[in-house]
C-alpha cells in the first residue's frame, strides 16, 4: 500500500539521453531553403548497389503497407521530444522490393534541396525505421520534412533526412553533408556522438 502511495510521478529520465533536455514543442531546424513539393511530385529513387534499380511515385509509396510508429526524437542541438507519432512505410517493407548486391554496406540518403546523410546498413535496416508522410495524424508539414522523410529513432535527428528523394546503396560508407562538416559519422545519442573526432 505505502509503495503505491509514495510512488513518484511518471519518470522519463531513462528515455532521455545524456546532455538532452525535454521539450513539449517540436522545434524546426533546417539548413538552407525549405523545399516546396506536392506529394504527387515526389519520386523516390532506389539505386546504386542494387540488382533492380527503380523509382517509386507517391501513389506507389501509398500502395505499400502503411504502419504507425510512436518514438522518441533526439536532436543533436540537445532537445528531445518523447512519443512523437508518425505514419508511413516501414523501411523493411520497402526493402522487400529491393535486391541488394552482396557488396552493399551503406546507404547515402539524398534529399530535395541537395542535403545528404549516410547510414550503415545495420542502422538503416531496423524494424522501427520509417519513411514518414504523416505526423500526429496530419500530412507531414513542409518544415518537418514533408511530404516524405526518413525516421531513424535510435540516432540523432539529423539522420532522419527530410524531403527524401533517393536511397543510394554503396559498397563503402560515404559521408553526408553534416558529417563532412564536422558531425559524427553515426550519431548515437546515448554515446553523445555529436561531433567527429577528426
Secondary structure as the mmCIF struct_conf table of DSSP 4:
data_model
#
loop_
_struct_conf.conf_type_id
_struct_conf.id
_struct_conf.beg_label_comp_id
_struct_conf.beg_label_asym_id
_struct_conf.beg_label_seq_id
_struct_conf.end_label_comp_id
_struct_conf.end_label_asym_id
_struct_conf.end_label_seq_id
HELX_RH_AL_P HELX_RH_AL_P1 UNK A 2 UNK A 5
TURN_TY1_P TURN_TY1_P1 UNK A 6 UNK A 6
HELX_LH_PP_P HELX_LH_PP_P1 UNK A 7 UNK A 8
BEND BEND1 UNK A 9 UNK A 9
HELX_LH_PP_P HELX_LH_PP_P2 UNK A 10 UNK A 10
HELX_RH_3T_P HELX_RH_3T_P1 UNK A 13 UNK A 15
BEND BEND2 UNK A 16 UNK A 16
TURN_TY1_P TURN_TY1_P2 UNK A 18 UNK A 19
STRN STRN1 UNK A 21 UNK A 22
BEND BEND3 UNK A 24 UNK A 25
BEND BEND4 UNK A 31 UNK A 32
HELX_LH_PP_P HELX_LH_PP_P3 UNK A 33 UNK A 35
HELX_RH_3T_P HELX_RH_3T_P2 UNK A 39 UNK A 41
STRN STRN2 UNK A 43 UNK A 48
BEND BEND5 UNK A 49 UNK A 49
STRN STRN3 UNK A 50 UNK A 50
BEND BEND6 UNK A 51 UNK A 52
STRN STRN4 UNK A 54 UNK A 57
HELX_RH_AL_P HELX_RH_AL_P2 UNK A 58 UNK A 62
TURN_TY1_P TURN_TY1_P3 UNK A 63 UNK A 63
BEND BEND7 UNK A 64 UNK A 64
STRN STRN5 UNK A 67 UNK A 74
TURN_TY1_P TURN_TY1_P4 UNK A 76 UNK A 77
BEND BEND8 UNK A 78 UNK A 78
STRN STRN6 UNK A 79 UNK A 90
HELX_RH_AL_P HELX_RH_AL_P3 UNK A 91 UNK A 94
HELX_RH_3T_P HELX_RH_3T_P3 UNK A 95 UNK A 97
STRN STRN7 UNK A 100 UNK A 100
TURN_TY1_P TURN_TY1_P5 UNK A 102 UNK A 103
STRN STRN8 UNK A 106 UNK A 111
TURN_TY1_P TURN_TY1_P6 UNK A 112 UNK A 113
BEND BEND9 UNK A 114 UNK A 114
STRN STRN9 UNK A 116 UNK A 120
HELX_RH_AL_P HELX_RH_AL_P4 UNK A 121 UNK A 124
BEND BEND10 UNK A 125 UNK A 125
TURN_TY1_P TURN_TY1_P7 UNK A 127 UNK A 128
STRN STRN10 UNK A 130 UNK A 135
TURN_TY1_P TURN_TY1_P8 UNK A 136 UNK A 137
STRN STRN11 UNK A 138 UNK A 139
HELX_LH_PP_P HELX_LH_PP_P4 UNK A 140 UNK A 141
HELX_RH_3T_P HELX_RH_3T_P4 UNK A 142 UNK A 144
TURN_TY1_P TURN_TY1_P9 UNK A 145 UNK A 147
STRN STRN12 UNK A 149 UNK A 151
TURN_TY1_P TURN_TY1_P10 UNK A 153 UNK A 154
BEND BEND11 UNK A 155 UNK A 155
HELX_RH_3T_P HELX_RH_3T_P5 UNK A 157 UNK A 159
BEND BEND12 UNK A 160 UNK A 160
BEND BEND13 UNK A 162 UNK A 163
STRN STRN13 UNK A 164 UNK A 170
BEND BEND14 UNK A 171 UNK A 172
HELX_RH_AL_P HELX_RH_AL_P5 UNK A 177 UNK A 180
TURN_TY1_P TURN_TY1_P11 UNK A 181 UNK A 182
STRN STRN14 UNK A 183 UNK A 183
BEND BEND15 UNK A 185 UNK A 186
HELX_RH_3T_P HELX_RH_3T_P6 UNK A 189 UNK A 191
TURN_TY1_P TURN_TY1_P12 UNK A 192 UNK A 192
STRN STRN15 UNK A 195 UNK A 195
#
